[in-house]
């Protein structure tokens, strides 16, 4: 019999994830140094307003203003000179002349991304941009209510046939709101023999929740999970796993399901568990969005600019997943990832099980899943988290 706790898989976390264009609204997280953000938004192809945007301002003033901000903010200062040359050449060629401000924003976005290779760069006309986050108590209460109605990010918690746990995360909600939900999810799967996390449709979120969940998968004291460099202050912030009490999930295999739409904190969760040797990743390479952005408003024009300003650095790899995504150990279509991970988990359990009656049950369930389309491989994975650091 299956034991399940289900919630709606819809995502609502600091804004809406526009998966079709691999972008997301960056709200409160863009002002922190603790959470890599999803990609910033793009202007709608069918803007709601009916009035035409104002004519483009002086392009020389816009480029000068923009380059100054990039020089002070962009996380890779060695790339700034090339970006500035590109923008100035395009302006000299007249490519920013005779267009309205929305078209100018689109051209600047395309050129910034092309010159840097960083798809976080985005320029929007102020009327197309999302409103800034409200830091007040009323807004926080609205966020708490939205998280509550979304199951605090736990879209599905279930025990699959063969005693394999499943936790589907629609978002990584901060522990201040979601710690009890996380503890309840781990309590439900505490007796399982293997565990699958599903972040294929996650909207990302809080780095603190990433650390909270990772801590449940390791024995021992807190340890350094990532370093976070923030260019505007030239400071590095270290993120450790927190002290946790109660249920931990140790000595059993863990799998993480990914897709080409998995962004931000969901990528961080996958990346850390892979490179700490604690999980086998199954699915598709992820988006590759590791840089948080700051939002700035140009003085030379009614334009809002999203500037990549921070960089997560794994103490294990010395880098992150920016631009390349997190590469699964087992690459299969996202739609087939759950069946594959379930089959791989059962194959591993069949290797060690000695109870004849339970062996028969495992074989029955395994036969019903059919042959997996991918083979477990890649880096070695330690089933015991205490060996994976």
C-alpha positions in Angstrom: 0.0 0.0 0.0 1.3 3.5 -0.8 1.5 6.2 1.8 1.3 9.6 0.3 1.0 13.3 1.1 0.1 15.2 -2.1 0.0 18.9 -2.8 -0.6 20.9 -5.9 2.5 21.0 -8.1 2.0 24.6 -9.0 4.9 26.9 -8.3 4.6 30.3 -6.6 7.9 31.6 -5.1 9.0 35.2 -5.3 7.4 35.5 -8.6 6.3 33.3 -11.6 8.7 30.9 -13.4 8.3 31.3 -17.1 9.6 27.9 -18.1 9.0 28.2 -21.8 11.6 30.9 -22.0 13.8 29.6 -19.2 13.3 32.8 -17.2 11.9 33.8 -13.8 11.0 36.9 -11.9 13.8 37.8 -9.5 12.3 39.5 -6.4 13.6 39.3 -2.9 16.5 37.0 -3.7 18.3 39.5 -5.9 19.2 41.6 -2.8 20.7 38.7 -0.9 24.1 36.9 -1.2 22.8 33.6 -0.1 20.7 32.3 -3.0 21.5 31.9 -6.7 18.6 33.3 -8.6 16.7 32.1 -11.6 17.1 33.9 -14.9 15.6 37.4 -14.9 12.4 38.1 -16.8 12.0 39.2 -20.4 9.5 41.6 -21.8 6.2 40.2 -22.9 5.7 39.7 -26.6 2.2 41.2 -26.2 2.5 44.0 -23.6 -0.6 44.8 -21.8 -0.3 48.6 -22.2 -1.8 50.2 -25.4 0.3 53.4 -25.4 3.5 53.3 -27.4 6.7 53.5 -25.4 8.6 56.8 -25.5 11.2 57.4 -28.1 14.7 56.2 -27.4 16.9 58.6 -25.4 20.4 59.5 -26.4 22.1 56.2 -27.0 25.6 57.5 -26.1 24.3 58.5 -22.6 22.6 55.1 -22.2 25.7 53.1 -23.1 27.9 55.3 -20.9 25.6 54.8 -17.9 25.2 51.0 -18.6 29.0 50.4 -19.0 29.7 52.3 -15.7 27.3 50.0 -13.8 28.6 46.8 -15.4 32.2 47.8 -14.5 31.1 48.2 -10.8 28.9 45.2 -10.6 29.5 42.3 -13.1 30.8 39.2 -11.4 33.5 38.7 -14.0 35.4 42.0 -14.3 37.8 40.5 -16.8 34.9 40.4 -19.3 33.8 44.0 -18.9 36.2 45.5 -21.5 34.9 43.1 -24.2 31.3 43.9 -23.3 32.0 47.7 -23.4 33.7 47.4 -26.8 30.7 45.5 -28.2 28.2 48.1 -27.0 30.2 51.1 -28.2 30.7 49.5 -31.6 27.0 48.8 -32.0 26.2 52.3 -31.0 28.7 53.8 -33.5 27.2 51.6 -36.2 23.8 53.2 -35.5 22.1 50.1 -34.3 20.6 51.8 -31.3 19.3 54.8 -33.3 15.7 55.4 -34.4 14.1 52.8 -32.1 11.8 53.2 -29.2 12.8 52.5 -25.7 11.3 48.9 -25.6 13.2 48.0 -28.8 16.4 49.5 -27.4 16.0 47.3 -24.3 15.6 44.2 -26.5 18.7 45.1 -28.5 20.8 45.8 -25.5 19.7 42.5 -23.9 20.7 40.6 -27.0 24.1 42.3 -27.3 24.9 42.0 -23.6 24.2 38.3 -23.6 26.1 37.8 -26.9 29.2 39.6 -25.7 29.3 38.0 -22.3 27.7 34.5 -22.8 25.7 35.3 -19.7 21.9 35.0 -20.1 21.2 36.7 -16.8 21.9 40.1 -18.4 18.5 41.7 -19.1 17.3 45.2 -19.9 13.6 46.1 -19.7 11.6 49.2 -20.2 10.4 50.3 -16.8 6.7 49.7 -17.8 7.5 46.1 -18.8 9.5 45.3 -15.6 7.9 43.6 -12.6 7.3 45.8 -9.5 10.0 45.7 -6.8 9.4 43.4 -3.8 7.5 44.8 -0.9 9.6 44.4 2.3 6.8 45.2 4.7 5.0 42.9 7.1 1.9 42.7 5.0 3.9 41.4 2.0 5.7 38.9 4.2 2.3 37.6 5.4 1.2 37.2 1.8 4.3 35.2 1.0 3.7 33.0 4.0 0.1 32.4 2.9 1.3 31.6 -0.7 3.9 29.2 0.6 1.3 27.5 2.9 -1.1 27.0 0.0 1.7 25.5 -2.0 2.6 22.9 0.6 5.7 24.9 1.5 7.3 23.6 -1.6 6.6 20.0 -1.0 4.4 19.1 -3.9 4.4 15.3 -3.3 5.7 13.0 -0.6 5.1 9.3 -1.2 6.3 5.8 -0.7 6.5 4.0 -4.0 6.2 0.3 -4.5 9.3 -1.5 -3.3 9.6 0.8 -0.4 11.3 3.7 -2.3 10.6 7.2 -1.0 9.7 10.1 -3.2 9.9 13.8 -2.3 8.9 16.2 -5.1 9.9 19.8 -4.5 8.1 22.6 -6.4 10.2 25.3 -4.6 12.8 25.7 -1.9 10.9 27.7 0.6 13.1 29.3 3.4 13.3 27.2 6.6 11.8 29.9 8.7 8.5 28.9 7.0 9.1 25.4 5.7 11.3 23.6 8.3 8.3 21.8 9.8 7.1 20.7 6.4 10.6 19.4 5.6 10.7 17.5 8.8 7.3 15.9 8.2 8.4 14.9 4.7 11.5 13.2 6.1 9.4 11.5 8.8 7.2 10.0 6.1 10.1 8.5 4.2 12.1 7.6 7.2 11.5 3.8 6.8 12.2 3.6 3.1 15.2 1.8 1.7 16.0 4.4 -1.0 14.9 8.0 -1.6 14.2 10.0 -4.8 14.0 13.8 -4.9 12.2 15.3 -7.9 13.2 18.8 -8.8 12.3 18.6 -12.5 9.7 21.2 -12.2 11.0 23.1 -9.2 11.1 26.9 -9.3 14.3 27.2 -7.3 14.3 29.4 -4.2 16.2 29.5 -0.9 19.8 28.4 -0.4 19.1 28.0 3.3 16.5 25.3 2.5 19.0 23.6 0.2 21.5 23.5 3.1 18.7 22.3 5.5 17.8 19.4 3.2 21.4 18.5 2.5 22.1 18.4 6.3 19.4 15.7 6.7 21.4 13.4 4.3 24.7 13.5 6.2 25.9 12.3 9.6 28.2 14.4 11.8 28.7 18.0 12.4 27.8 20.9 10.1 30.1 21.4 7.1 30.9 24.0 4.5 28.5 23.6 1.6 29.4 26.5 -0.7 31.2 29.9 -0.8 29.4 32.8 -2.3 31.3 35.7 -3.8 29.5 39.0 -4.2 31.2 41.5 -6.6 29.6 44.8 -5.4 31.2 44.4 -2.0 34.1 42.2 -3.0 33.1 39.9 -0.2 32.8 36.1 0.1 30.0 34.6 2.3 30.3 31.0 3.4 27.2 28.8 3.7 27.3 25.9 6.1 24.8 23.1 6.6 22.8 23.9 9.8 22.5 22.0 13.0 19.6 19.7 12.7 17.8 17.4 15.2 15.5 14.5 14.6 15.3 12.4 11.5 18.2 12.0 9.1 18.4 9.9 6.1 21.7 7.9 6.1 23.2 4.7 4.8 20.7 4.4 2.0 20.9 5.4 -1.7 19.5 8.8 -2.9 18.5 9.9 -6.4 17.7 13.3 -7.8 15.5 13.9 -10.9 16.4 16.8 -13.1 15.2 18.4 -16.3 16.2 21.1 -18.8 13.9 23.5 -16.9 15.5 22.9 -13.4 16.9 26.3 -12.3 18.7 28.1 -9.5 18.5 26.6 -6.0 17.2 23.3 -7.4 20.3 23.2 -9.5 22.4 23.9 -6.4 20.7 21.1 -4.5 21.5 18.7 -7.4 25.0 19.9 -7.9 26.0 19.7 -4.2 24.6 16.2 -3.7 26.3 15.0 -6.9 29.7 16.3 -6.1 29.5 15.4 -2.4 29.0 11.8 -3.6 25.6 11.5 -1.9 23.2 11.1 -4.8 22.9 9.8 -8.3 21.3 12.3 -10.7 18.9 11.0 -13.3 17.4 13.1 -16.1 18.5 16.0 -18.3 21.2 18.7 -17.8 19.7 21.7 -16.0 19.4 25.3 -17.1 22.8 26.5 -15.9 21.6 29.5 -13.8 24.0 30.0 -10.9 24.4 33.8 -10.9 22.2 36.1 -8.8 21.4 39.5 -10.2 21.0 43.0 -8.8 18.4 45.3 -10.3 19.4 48.8 -11.2 17.6 51.7 -12.9 19.5 53.7 -15.5 19.7 57.5 -15.0 19.9 58.1 -18.8 16.7 56.3 -19.7 13.6 54.7 -18.2 15.3 51.3 -18.3 15.7 48.6 -15.6 18.8 46.4 -15.8 19.5 43.0 -14.4 23.2 42.7 -13.7 24.8 39.3 -12.7 26.6 40.2 -9.5 27.4 37.1 -7.5 28.9 33.6 -7.9 28.5 30.4 -5.9 31.8 28.4 -5.6 31.7 24.8 -4.5 34.5 23.8 -2.1 34.6 20.4 -3.8 34.9 21.5 -7.5 36.1 25.1 -7.1 33.4 26.2 -9.5 29.6 25.9 -10.2 27.0 25.1 -12.8 26.8 28.5 -14.5 26.2 28.2 -18.3 26.7 24.5 -18.5 24.0 23.2 -16.1 24.3 20.2 -13.7 25.0 17.1 -15.7 23.2 13.9 -14.5 25.0 10.7 -13.8 22.3 9.0 -15.9 21.1 11.1 -18.8 17.5 10.3 -20.0 14.5 12.3 -21.1 13.0 14.1 -18.1 9.7 12.3 -18.6 11.4 9.0 -18.1 13.6 10.0 -15.2 11.3 8.8 -12.4 10.8 5.3 -13.8 14.6 5.1 -14.4 15.5 6.2 -10.9 12.9 3.8 -9.4 14.4 0.9 -11.4 17.9 1.8 -10.5 17.0 2.0 -6.8 15.4 -1.4 -6.9 18.4 -2.9 -8.8 20.6 -1.7 -6.0 18.3 -3.0 -3.3 18.1 -6.4 -5.0 21.9 -6.7 -4.8 21.9 -6.6 -1.0 18.5 -7.9 0.2 18.6 -11.4 1.9 15.0 -11.9 3.0 13.5 -14.3 0.4 9.9 -13.0 0.7 11.0 -9.4 0.3 13.2 -10.4 -2.6 10.2 -11.8 -4.4 8.3 -8.6 -3.9 11.2 -6.4 -5.1 11.6 -8.6 -8.2 7.8 -8.3 -8.9 7.9 -4.5 -8.7 11.1 -4.3 -10.7 9.8 -6.4 -13.5 6.8 -4.2 -13.8 9.0 -1.2 -14.5 10.7 -2.7 -17.5 14.2 -2.1 -18.6 15.7 1.4 -17.8 16.7 3.6 -20.8 19.8 4.7 -19.0 22.6 3.0 -17.1 23.8 4.1 -13.7 27.3 5.5 -14.1 29.4 8.6 -13.8 31.0 9.5 -10.6 31.0 7.0 -7.7 28.2 7.5 -5.3 28.5 6.7 -1.6 25.2 5.5 -0.1 26.4 6.7 3.3 26.5 10.4 3.6 29.2 10.3 6.2 31.6 9.0 3.5 30.6 11.5 0.8 32.3 14.7 1.9 
